[in-house]
Amino acid sequence: MISWNILGILLWVAVILYLVFVIQNIRKRRIAMIIKQHKHFTWANFIIDLLEIVVFLFALIYMFNRTILDNPDLEDASKITATVKYRPLVMSTGTGNSSYVTLNSSKKKMATQTYTYYQAGSKTTVSSNVATVADGKNPLDINAEKIPYNERQLKRMDKKYQRAYVAIYTAQYKKNWQNGLGMHAGHIATRYYLIRIPDSSFIKQK
């Protein structure tokens, strides 16, 4: 089965071919105007040029928005399939206090911050742009509210894992023609990490 993303590729090809057509058509009509009418400008010719350019810009902006600037509603079931995986955390027992999470911050103008959380036999580092740490009684903090987590399910995981787990939310574009227009069908729309810990004392800072 051919991927729906072929629709987006074909549309981009059509936009490029239309640009070539516009350039050639403007040049052809201008040469004909000079030779046949002995004029360098006519309003009729200018309006045709303008209409062709407007159509091209409209198509270009539309495809650019669908391909590059697409910002889907994560609760739109017609476009997005969402899954949440829950993984228990384990403590890191190196030097200093034991911790579930290590916070790394760079002291620069363009500051970056990452979280490293620990699981059995492995550790994972994620950027604070796609992750947050929630401590205390509420499993959702203000940063994670932009992701449609199920708060009841999070509270069940609180009991199951004693507030020490990571909830990995993954939103994937459905394989349909609407997503194919932007060449996103079947691709990951976003992935977010809600790192749950009992309280802030389980965070180690570097």
N, C-alpha and C positions, 0 to 999 in steps of 0.2 A: 504493500500500500504506500502510495506517494504521500510524503508528509504535507500537512496543510501549509507549512512554511513556504512551499513552492509558490503559493499565491503572492506572498510578500516579495519574493525574488522577481516574479514576473511583473509585478507592479513597478518595482524599482527600475527594471529594464525598460518598461513602457515610458516611465518618466524621463529616463536618459535619452531614449529614442525620440521622444517628443521634443526635448531640448534641441537635438540635432536638426529635427524638422523645422523648428521655429527659426533657428539661425539661418538655415539654408533658404527657407521661404522668405524671410525678411530681406536677405541679400538678393534673391531672385526678383522679388517685386520692386526693390529699389533700382536695380539695373534696368528692368523693363520700364519703370517710370522715367528714368533719365533718357533712355533711348527713344521711347515712343512719345512721351509727353514733353520731353526737354525740361523737366522740372526736378528739383532736388527735394521738394516737400509738397505733400498734399495732405489735407485733413483726413481724407478717406483712407489713405495708406497708413497714416499715423494711428488712426483708430484701430485698424486691423492689427498692426504691430502691438499696440497696447493690449488688446484683447488676448492675443496669443501669449504675451508675457504674463498677464494676470492669471490665465489658466495654468501656465507652467508653475508660477509661484504658489498658487493654491494647491496644486498636486504635490509640489515639493514640501510645503509646510505640513500638509496632511500626512504624508509618508514619514516625515521626520518626527512628528509627534507620535505616530503609531509605533515607530521603530525605536527611537532613542528616548523620548520623553514619556513613554507609557508609564502611568502610575495607577495600577488597577486597584479597585475597591476589594480589599481582602475578604469581604463578606459577600461578594458577588459570586454566587454559586454557578452562574452561567459561564464565568471565565476562570475561576480559581478552584482548585482542589487543595484542601488544607489537611495536614496531619500534624500531630504532636507526639513526640516520643519522650518518655521519661526515663532518666538514667540516674541511679543513686550515686552520690558522691562518697569519696573516702577521704580521710584526713591525711594531710602531708605532715610527717613527723620528723622533719629535718631540724636544722638549727633554729632555735627560738621556739615560740609558741606553735602548737599544732594548729593547722588551718585547713579549711576546705578550698579557699580561693586565695590566689596571690594577685595583688594589684600592682601593675607596672605603669608608671607615669614618666613621661619624658619632660624635662624642664627646658622647653624650647618655645620659640614664638608660635610655631605651628605644632602645638602640643598634641601628643597622642597618648592614649590610655588603653591598656589591654588587661583582660582578666584571664588567669590560668586556673582552671579547675581540675580536680583530680578524681579519677575513677580507678577501679581495680586494674592495676597493671598499665595505666596510661595517664597522660595528662593532655589537656586541650587548651590552646590559647586562642582567644577571640577578641576582636576589637570592641571597644565600648560603643561603637556606632551601631553594632548589631547585637548587643548584649546588655544585660543589667543584672545587678545583684539585689535581691529582695530579702530583707531580714525582718525579724519581729513576727507579729501575729498575722499581718496581712500578706498573703502570697503574691499579691500584685503591687508593684510600686508605680509611680507616676510615669516612668519611662516605658514600662511594659503595657500600659493601657492602650497604646496605639496598635497593639497586636490583639486580635480577637481570641484570647485565651478563655477557656471555660473555668470560671473561678470556682465553681463547685468541684470540678475535677481536680483543680489544684489543691483544694482543701483536703480532698481524699488522699492525694499524694503526700500532703503534709503529715497525715497520720501514718501512712504506709512507710514513709522513709524518714520520719522524725525531722522534717523540715531540712533535709539535706539531699537535694537532687537537682538536676538540671532538666528543664522542660524545653525541648528543641522544637520550635514551630517551623514548619516548612510549607510554603505556599507555592504551588506549581500551576503553571498555565495549562488549562485543558487543551486537548488536541481537537480543536475545532477551527472552522474557517475564520471566525472573528479574531482569534489569536494569531492565526496564520498570516493575516494581513500585516502584522507587525513583526513577523518571523519569530514569535515567542512560543508557539504551540509546543507543549511538552517540556519547556524549559522552566527552571526555577525562578519564581518571581521574587521571593525573599526568603531568608532564613534568619530566625531570631532565637537567642539563647537567654532564657530566664533562669538565672542561677539562684537557687533557693538555699538559704542557710539560716540556722536558728537565730543568730544575732551577729552584730558587727565584729565581735571579738574573734570570730573565725575567719577574718580577712587579714592576710599578711601583706604589708606594703613594702615595696622596694623603691 
